[in-house]
Amino acid sequence: MRLNGEFSPPGDKSISHRIALMSVLAERECRLTNCSSGADVRSSLEAVRNLGVQVRTEGDQIHIVGAGGRIPDSARIDCGNSGTTMRLLMGILAGRAGDFILDGDGSLRRRPMERVALPLRNMGATIETHNGNCPVRIQGGSLKGIEYELPVASAQLKSAVLLAGIQAHGITTVREPAPSRDHTERLLKDWGARISGTAGEFRVERSGLTLPESFRVPGDISSASFFLCAATIIEGSEVAAEGVLLNPTRAGFLEVLQRMGAQMEIETRGDAPEPWGRVTARFSADLSGCRIRAEEIPTLVDEVPILALVATRAQGTTVFEGAGELRIKETDRLAAVASQLGLMGAKIVAEGDRLVIEGPTALKAPQRLQSFGDHRMAMTLRLAGILTDSEPLIEDEESTAISYPEFHETLKRLLR
């Protein structure tokens, strides 16, 4: 079996989230096309409906009428499995007068929320977590600007503080130890916020937001990564992702693949407000292991599982450094990747915040694998099965719907 053909991934999940969530503070109406169809983004759309945003679907378009900050004075919001929904809403609701409770499913209740609460408390909000997790209670209101240095490079934490900052009196400055995805900053600038700075440090002032009349979401680069990476290690494969996001804070995996010797072509076809284009990847017989530095991890944090699979076919050692953030995703992704690829015969070890893979190794076909309910793991393991000409049973494989409901349909179409 091999992968061949062209595909268009669903709309980018991170951008779709932000358009929906930031509409709570924005005025006017936006006609949104190619919005992510994943369960996490549906959680965001339902959350903002409960906060007064008008959302209606017409064919392949979603019409969003911003609430302009005029929201109920109390609400209980179910964020489902979506950490992005919860953490960005914490920043948005911190500046609104009222009493709000954010909760989620069992997986989300195990993920840390206290580090988002801390800077928002410093700005003047009253926020209670449940032993550092959700449910989270927010009593928002008048905020003051702060200077805040992120303890880790986290786009969700950065975004929460910036979204609180545009509602605060004075200037809010956010510094990060390494650049993380910058979709919030791009949208703030595009929607009229008073924002300045460059990668690593941004400043915002109290300002309003205005939705654009229309917005087409580029294809999700993280979803595309699974088929692009798989094509480089499955003999006879060549796939092209059309209309895909090429934001450099999200496309770090492309640089890693090129460093490993993968045969690829990247064509930029547009750049406002996000760069997008076409990426072609084909089977590469002579891949080499490489070192992925800690400062690179924020640009490829979602792609570590599939890159680890690529590393099992590369000559030499591949090391992911400073990847500790993956231990607090839907599951402990470092441990999950090591255990499940290890069951297939990979020489892989997760130690502290490092993941080490020795290659090349011929993978074997297990009867059963565990995704741990993690969508990135489920997709990685299904593609790993192709390398062994097998279709192993993957527990909780339906979790792919969290980010890529069309994954299995696309896989079936590309398989030859």
KATA-V504860 format. One record per pair of residues at least 24 apart in sequence whose ideal C-beta (glycine too) atoms are under 10 Angstrom apart, sorted by the first residue. I is the first residue (numbers start at 1). GAP is how many residues later the second one is. Records with the same first field share a line. If there is no record, write none. Layout:
BEGIN
I=GAP + GAP
END
This chain:
BEGIN
1=233 + 234 + 235 + 236 + 384 + 385 + 386 + 388 + 389 + 413 + 414 + 415
2=228 + 229 + 232 + 233 + 234 + 235 + 236 + 237 + 281 + 384 + 412 + 413 + 414
3=224 + 225 + 227 + 228 + 229 + 231 + 233 + 234 + 235 + 236 + 278 + 279 + 280 + 380 + 383 + 407 + 408 + 410 + 411 + 412 + 413
4=227 + 230 + 232 + 233 + 234 + 235 + 236 + 278 + 409 + 410 + 411 + 412
5=222 + 232 + 233 + 234 + 235 + 405 + 408 + 409 + 410 + 411
6=232 + 233 + 234 + 235 + 236 + 272 + 274 + 407 + 408
7=212 + 216 + 217 + 220 + 221 + 232 + 233 + 234 + 235 + 236 + 237 + 399 + 402 + 403 + 404 + 406 + 407
8=26 + 211 + 212 + 216 + 232 + 233 + 234 + 235 + 236 + 270 + 398 + 402
9=25 + 27 + 209 + 210 + 211 + 212 + 213 + 214 + 215 + 216 + 217 + 218 + 219 + 232 + 233 + 234 + 235 + 236 + 394 + 395 + 397 + 398 + 401
10=24 + 25 + 26 + 27 + 28 + 31 + 207 + 209 + 210 + 213 + 214 + 393 + 394 + 395 + 396 + 397 + 400
11=24 + 25 + 26 + 27 + 30 + 51 + 205 + 206 + 207 + 208 + 209 + 212 + 232 + 234
12=24 + 29 + 171 + 205 + 206 + 207 + 208 + 209 + 210 + 211 + 212 + 232 + 233 + 235 + 238 + 262 + 264
13=24 + 25 + 27 + 28 + 31 + 69 + 71 + 204 + 207 + 208 + 209 + 210 + 289 + 389 + 390 + 391
14=26 + 27 + 70 + 141 + 142 + 145 + 167 + 169 + 170 + 203 + 206 + 207 + 208 + 231 + 233 + 235 + 236 + 288
15=26 + 166 + 168 + 169 + 171 + 172 + 200 + 202 + 203 + 205 + 230 + 232 + 235 + 258 + 259
16=24 + 25 + 26 + 28 + 29 + 46 + 68 + 167 + 199 + 201 + 204
17=24 + 26 + 27 + 28 + 65 + 67 + 68 + 71 + 139 + 142 + 166 + 167
18=26 + 66 + 70 + 137 + 141 + 145 + 163 + 165 + 166 + 168 + 169 + 170 + 199
19=25 + 26 + 29 + 43 + 45 + 164 + 168 + 172 + 192 + 193 + 196 + 198
20=24 + 25 + 26 + 27 + 28 + 29 + 33 + 35 + 42 + 44 + 65 + 68
21=24 + 26 + 27 + 30 + 32 + 63 + 64 + 66 + 67 + 68 + 70 + 71 + 138 + 142 + 163
22=26 + 31 + 42 + 44 + 66 + 70 + 137 + 141 + 144 + 162 + 165 + 166 + 169 + 171 + 187 + 189
23=25 + 28 + 29 + 30 + 31 + 32 + 41 + 42 + 43 + 44 + 45 + 69 + 168 + 186 + 188
24=24 + 27 + 28 + 29 + 42 + 43 + 44 + 45 + 46 + 47 + 64 + 65 + 68 + 69 + 72 + 139 + 185
25=28 + 41 + 42 + 43 + 44 + 45 + 46 + 67 + 70 + 71 + 138 + 141 + 142 + 166 + 168 + 182 + 183 + 184
26=27 + 38 + 39 + 40 + 41 + 42 + 43 + 161 + 165 + 166 + 167 + 182 + 183 + 184 + 185 + 186
27=38 + 39 + 40 + 41 + 42 + 43 + 164 + 165 + 181 + 182 + 183 + 184
28=36 + 37 + 38 + 40 + 163 + 181 + 182 + 183 + 184 + 185
29=25 + 34 + 35 + 36 + 37 + 182 + 183 + 184 + 185
30=31 + 32 + 33 + 34 + 35 + 36 + 161 + 180 + 181 + 182 + 183 + 184 + 185
31=27 + 30 + 31 + 32 + 33 + 180 + 181 + 182 + 183 + 184 + 185
32=25 + 28 + 29 + 30 + 31 + 32 + 179 + 180 + 182 + 183 + 184 + 185
33=26 + 27 + 28 + 29 + 181 + 182 + 183 + 184
34=26 + 27 + 28 + 181 + 182 + 183 + 184 + 185 + 186 + 209
35=25 + 26 + 27 + 29 + 180 + 181 + 182
36=181 + 183 + 184 + 187 + 367 + 368 + 369
37=364 + 366 + 367 + 368 + 369
38=43 + 44 + 182 + 185 + 337 + 362 + 363 + 364 + 365 + 366 + 367 + 368
39=41 + 42 + 43 + 336 + 359 + 360 + 361 + 362 + 363 + 364 + 366
40=39 + 40 + 41 + 42 + 43 + 44 + 45 + 335 + 361 + 362 + 363
41=39 + 41 + 43 + 44 + 176 + 361 + 362
42=38 + 40 + 43 + 359 + 360 + 363
43=34 + 35 + 36 + 37 + 38 + 39 + 41 + 42 + 43 + 61 + 62 + 65 + 359
44=33 + 35 + 36 + 38 + 40 + 41 + 42 + 44 + 45
45=40
46=31 + 32 + 33 + 34 + 39
47=28 + 30 + 31 + 32 + 33 + 35 + 38 + 39 + 41 + 42 + 45 + 55
48=29 + 37 + 41 + 44
49=28
50=25 + 26 + 27 + 28 + 50
51=24 + 26 + 38 + 41 + 42 + 45 + 47 + 49
61=153 + 155
62=153 + 155
64=147 + 151
65=146
66=125 + 143 + 144 + 145
67=29
68=140 + 141 + 142 + 143
69=26 + 27 + 28 + 98 + 139 + 140
70=26
71=25 + 26 + 27 + 29 + 69
72=24 + 26 + 27 + 28
73=24 + 25 + 26 + 27 + 67
74=24 + 25 + 26 + 27 + 65
75=24 + 25 + 26 + 27 + 63
76=24 + 25 + 26 + 27 + 59 + 61
77=24 + 25 + 26 + 27 + 58 + 59 + 61
78=24 + 25 + 26 + 27 + 30
79=24 + 25 + 26 + 29 + 55 + 56 + 57
80=24 + 25 + 27 + 28 + 322
81=24 + 25 + 26 + 27 + 30 + 249 + 292 + 293 + 294 + 318 + 321
82=25 + 26 + 320
83=24 + 25 + 28 + 29 + 30 + 33 + 51 + 73 + 245 + 246 + 247
84=71 + 72 + 75
85=71
86=25 + 27 + 30 + 48 + 49 + 50 + 70 + 74
87=24 + 25 + 26 + 28 + 29 + 30 + 47 + 49 + 67 + 68 + 69 + 70 + 71 + 72 + 73 + 76
88=28 + 67 + 68 + 69 + 71 + 72 + 74 + 75 + 96
89=47 + 49 + 71 + 74
90=26 + 27 + 30 + 35 + 37 + 39 + 44 + 46 + 48 + 50 + 66 + 67 + 69 + 70 + 71 + 73 + 74
91=25 + 28 + 29 + 32 + 34 + 47 + 49 + 52 + 65 + 66 + 67 + 68 + 69 + 70 + 71 + 72 + 73 + 74 + 75 + 76 + 93
92=46 + 48 + 67 + 68 + 71 + 72 + 74 + 75
93=27 + 32 + 34 + 43 + 45 + 46 + 47 + 67 + 70 + 71 + 74
94=25 + 26 + 27 + 29 + 30 + 31 + 32 + 33 + 44 + 45 + 46 + 47 + 49 + 66 + 67 + 69 + 70 + 71 + 73 + 74
95=25 + 28 + 29 + 30 + 43 + 45 + 46 + 47 + 48 + 68 + 69 + 70 + 71 + 72 + 73 + 111
96=29 + 42 + 43 + 44 + 45 + 47 + 71
97=42 + 43 + 44 + 45
98=40 + 41 + 42 + 43
99=27 + 38 + 39 + 40 + 41
100=27 + 36 + 37 + 38 + 39 + 40
101=27 + 33 + 34 + 35 + 36 + 37
102=25 + 27 + 32 + 33 + 34 + 35 + 36
103=27 + 31 + 32 + 33 + 34
104=29 + 30 + 31 + 32
105=29 + 268
106=267
107=222 + 223 + 224 + 265 + 266 + 267 + 292 + 295
108=25 + 26 + 27 + 222
109=24 + 25 + 26
110=24 + 218 + 220 + 221
111=217 + 218 + 219
112=216
115=35 + 36 + 37 + 39 + 41 + 42 + 45
116=38 + 40 + 41 + 43 + 44 + 45 + 48
117=43
118=30 + 33 + 39 + 43
119=27 + 28 + 29 + 30 + 31 + 38 + 39 + 41 + 42 + 45 + 46 + 53 + 55
120=26 + 28 + 40 + 41 + 43 + 44
122=24 + 25 + 26 + 39
123=25 + 38 + 41 + 42 + 44 + 45 + 46 + 47 + 49
124=40 + 44 + 45
125=39 + 43
140=24 + 27
141=26
142=25 + 26 + 27
143=24 + 25 + 26 + 27 + 29 + 63
144=24 + 25 + 26 + 27 + 28
145=24 + 25 + 26 + 27 + 28 + 58 + 59 + 60 + 61
146=24 + 25 + 26 + 27 + 28
147=24 + 25 + 26 + 27 + 28 + 54 + 56
148=24 + 25 + 26 + 27 + 28
149=24 + 25 + 26 + 27 + 28 + 52
150=24 + 25 + 26 + 27 + 28 + 30
151=25 + 26
152=24 + 25 + 26 + 28 + 145 + 146 + 170 + 172 + 173
153=24 + 25 + 26 + 27 + 28 + 47 + 96 + 141 + 142 + 144 + 145 + 146 + 148 + 169 + 172
154=26 + 27 + 144 + 147 + 171
155=24 + 25 + 26 + 27 + 28 + 29 + 30 + 94 + 95 + 143 + 146
156=24 + 25 + 28
158=24 + 26 + 27 + 44
159=24 + 25 + 26 + 28 + 29
160=24
161=41 + 43
162=26 + 31 + 33 + 40 + 41 + 42
163=25 + 30 + 41 + 46
164=40
165=28 + 29 + 30 + 37 + 38 + 39 + 40 + 41 + 42
166=25 + 27 + 28 + 29 + 38 + 39 + 40 + 41 + 42 + 43
167=37 + 39 + 40 + 41
168=36 + 37 + 38
169=36 + 37
170=35 + 36
171=25 + 32 + 33 + 34 + 35
172=30 + 31 + 32 + 33 + 34
173=24 + 28 + 29 + 30 + 31
174=26 + 27 + 28 + 29 + 30
175=25 + 26 + 27 + 28
176=24 + 25 + 26 + 122
177=117 + 118 + 121 + 145
178=115 + 116 + 117 + 118 + 119 + 120 + 121 + 144
179=69 + 70 + 116 + 119 + 120
180=69 + 70 + 117 + 118 + 119 + 121 + 145
181=66 + 67 + 68 + 69 + 71 + 117 + 118 + 120 + 121
182=65 + 66 + 67 + 68 + 92
183=62 + 64 + 66 + 67 + 90 + 91
185=64
186=61 + 63 + 86 + 87 + 88
187=24 + 25 + 28 + 86 + 87
189=84
190=25 + 82 + 83 + 84
191=82
199=49 + 50
212=61
215=58 + 59
216=27 + 54 + 58 + 60
217=26 + 28 + 57 + 59
218=25 + 26 + 27 + 28 + 29 + 32 + 51 + 52 + 55 + 56 + 57 + 58 + 59
219=24 + 25 + 26 + 27 + 57 + 58 + 59 + 60
220=24 + 25 + 30 + 82 + 183 + 184
221=24 + 25 + 26 + 29 + 30 + 31 + 32 + 33 + 55 + 58 + 79 + 81 + 82
222=28 + 29 + 31 + 78 + 79 + 80 + 81 + 84 + 153 + 154 + 157 + 181 + 182
223=79 + 152 + 153 + 156 + 177 + 180 + 181 + 183 + 184 + 187
224=27 + 29 + 30 + 55 + 57 + 79 + 180 + 186
225=25 + 26 + 28 + 29 + 32 + 54 + 56 + 75 + 77 + 78 + 80 + 81 + 82 + 151 + 154
226=76 + 77 + 79 + 80 + 83 + 150 + 153 + 154 + 156 + 157 + 174 + 178 + 181 + 184 + 185
227=52 + 54 + 79 + 152 + 156 + 180 + 183 + 184 + 187
228=25 + 26 + 29 + 34 + 36 + 51 + 52 + 53 + 54 + 75 + 78 + 82
229=24 + 25 + 27 + 28 + 33 + 52 + 74 + 76 + 77 + 78 + 79 + 80 + 81 + 151 + 154
230=51 + 53 + 76 + 79 + 80 + 149 + 150 + 152 + 153 + 154 + 156 + 157 + 181 + 184
231=31 + 32 + 33 + 49 + 50 + 51 + 52 + 53 + 152 + 183
232=25 + 28 + 29 + 30 + 31 + 32 + 49 + 50 + 51 + 52 + 53 + 55 + 78 + 81 + 82
233=29 + 48 + 50 + 51 + 52 + 54 + 73 + 76 + 77 + 78 + 79 + 80 + 81 + 127 + 150 + 151 + 153 + 154
234=48 + 49 + 79 + 149 + 152 + 153 + 181
235=48 + 50 + 152
236=46 + 47 + 180
237=44 + 45 + 46 + 47 + 149 + 177 + 178 + 179
238=25 + 42 + 43 + 44 + 45
239=40 + 41 + 42 + 43 + 171 + 175
240=25 + 27 + 38 + 39 + 40 + 41 + 42
241=36 + 37 + 38 + 39 + 40
242=25 + 27 + 34 + 35 + 36 + 37 + 38
243=26 + 27 + 33 + 34 + 35
244=25 + 31 + 32 + 33 + 34 + 35
245=29 + 30 + 31 + 32 + 34
246=24 + 25 + 28 + 29 + 30 + 31 + 32 + 33
247=24 + 26 + 27 + 28 + 29 + 52
248=27 + 51
249=49 + 50 + 51
250=24 + 25 + 48 + 49 + 50 + 51 + 52 + 53
251=24 + 28 + 48 + 49 + 52
252=40 + 43 + 44 + 45 + 46 + 47 + 48 + 49 + 50 + 51 + 55
253=39 + 43 + 46 + 47 + 48 + 49 + 50 + 51 + 53 + 54 + 57
254=25 + 27 + 45 + 46 + 49
255=37 + 41 + 44 + 45
256=34 + 35 + 36 + 40 + 43 + 44 + 47 + 48 + 51 + 54 + 55 + 62 + 64
257=24 + 27 + 30 + 33 + 43 + 46 + 50 + 53
259=28 + 29 + 30 + 31 + 32 + 33
260=24 + 26 + 27 + 28 + 29 + 30 + 32 + 47 + 50 + 51 + 53 + 54 + 55 + 56 + 58
261=24 + 25 + 26 + 27 + 29 + 53 + 54
262=24 + 25 + 48 + 52
263=24
284=26 + 29 + 30
285=28
286=28 + 29
287=24 + 25 + 26 + 27 + 28 + 29 + 31 + 72 + 73
288=26 + 27 + 28 + 29 + 30 + 71
289=24 + 25 + 26 + 27 + 28 + 29 + 30 + 67 + 68 + 69 + 70 + 71
290=24 + 26 + 27 + 28 + 29 + 30
291=26 + 27 + 28 + 29 + 30
292=26 + 27 + 28 + 29 + 30 + 31 + 62 + 63
293=26 + 27 + 28 + 29
294=26 + 27 + 28 + 29 + 30 + 59 + 60
295=26 + 27
296=24 + 25 + 26 + 27
297=24 + 25 + 26 + 27 + 28 + 29 + 56
298=24 + 27
301=24 + 25 + 28 + 32 + 75
302=24 + 27 + 31 + 73 + 74 + 101
303=73 + 77
304=25 + 29 + 30 + 33 + 51 + 72 + 76
305=24 + 28 + 29 + 31 + 32 + 35 + 36 + 50 + 69 + 71 + 72 + 73 + 74 + 75 + 76 + 78 + 79
306=31 + 70 + 71 + 73 + 74 + 77 + 78
307=30 + 48 + 50 + 73
308=25 + 26 + 29 + 30 + 32 + 33 + 38 + 40 + 42 + 47 + 48 + 49 + 72 + 76
309=28 + 32 + 35 + 37 + 39 + 48 + 54 + 71 + 72 + 74 + 75 + 78
310=47 + 49
311=30 + 35 + 36 + 37 + 44 + 45 + 46 + 47 + 48 + 49 + 50
312=29 + 32 + 33 + 34 + 35 + 36 + 45 + 46 + 47 + 48 + 49 + 50 + 51 + 72 + 75
313=33 + 44 + 46 + 47 + 48 + 49 + 50 + 74
314=43 + 44 + 45 + 46 + 47
315=43 + 44 + 45
316=41 + 42 + 43 + 44
317=30 + 39 + 40 + 41 + 42
318=30 + 37 + 38 + 39 + 40 + 41
319=35 + 36 + 37 + 38
320=30 + 33 + 34 + 35 + 36 + 37
321=31 + 32 + 33 + 34 + 35
322=30 + 31 + 32
323=27 + 29 + 30 + 31 + 32
324=28 + 29 + 30
325=28
326=24 + 27 + 29 + 50
327=25 + 26
329=43 + 45 + 46 + 47 + 48
330=41 + 42 + 43 + 44 + 45 + 46 + 47 + 69 + 72
331=39 + 40 + 41 + 42 + 43 + 45 + 46 + 65 + 68
332=40 + 42
333=39 + 41 + 43 + 44 + 47
335=37
336=34 + 35 + 36 + 37 + 38 + 40 + 41 + 44 + 45
337=37 + 39 + 40 + 43 + 44
339=30 + 31 + 33
340=26 + 29 + 30 + 31 + 32 + 37 + 40 + 41 + 44 + 52 + 54
341=28 + 36 + 39 + 40 + 43
343=24 + 25 + 26 + 27 + 38 + 49
344=25 + 37 + 40 + 41 + 43 + 44 + 46 + 48
345=43
346=38
362=25 + 26
363=24 + 25 + 27
364=24 + 26
365=24 + 25 + 26 + 27
366=24 + 26 + 27 + 28
367=25 + 26
368=24 + 25 + 26 + 27
369=24 + 25 + 26 + 28
370=24 + 25 + 26 + 27
371=24 + 25 + 26 + 27 + 28 + 29
372=24 + 27
373=24 + 25 + 26 + 29
374=25 + 26 + 28
375=24 + 25 + 26 + 27 + 28 + 29 + 30 + 32
376=24 + 26 + 27 + 28
378=24 + 25 + 26 + 29 + 30
379=24 + 25 + 28 + 29 + 32
382=25 + 26 + 29
383=24 + 28
386=25 + 29
END
